[in-house]
């Protein structure tokens, strides 16, 4: 099993507010493969993680 640490603090307050007020969710997308082709097992920060708000 692969794991990566994603940090809540990386999400902008405006994005959190938008998700909370719209009933949506903050979605983080990332590849679980590192730049060298091996599994990503590390702390992952922006810009490697792509964030968007999923509207309900």
N, C-alpha and C positions, 0 to 999 in steps of 0.2 A: 504494500500500500504506500502511495506517495502522500506526502503532506507538505503544506506550505503555510507559513504564518501570514495572514493578511491583517493589516492594521486599521482598526476603526478610526483612529486619529487622522488617517490620510484622507478621509472623506470630508469634503467641504461642508461647513455648516449650512450653506444655502441648499446644497443637495439633500441633506438630511431633512431640512424644513420642507422642501418640495415633496419629498417622499412621504413625510408624516402627514402633510395637509391634503395630499391627493389620494391617500390610501394606498399608495404604491409601495415599491420596495427599491432599495439600493442594490443593484446587481453588479458583481465584480466578475469580469471575464479574464482568464489568463491561460496560457499554455503551461502544461505541467512538464514540459521539456526545456531544459536549460539551453543556453547558447551553444554549448559544446555537444549537445545531443544526449546528454545523460539526464536522468530524472531530476526535476527541480525539487529539492528538499531544503528549503531555506526561508528566510524572511523575504517577503516580496512587497515592494513599495511601488508607488507611481513612478514612472510611467509604464512599468511592466504590466501593471494591472489596469485594465480598461474599466471605467466605471460608467454606469448609466442608470437612470431612473426608469423602472418598469411601472407604467401607469396601470391602475386597476380598471 
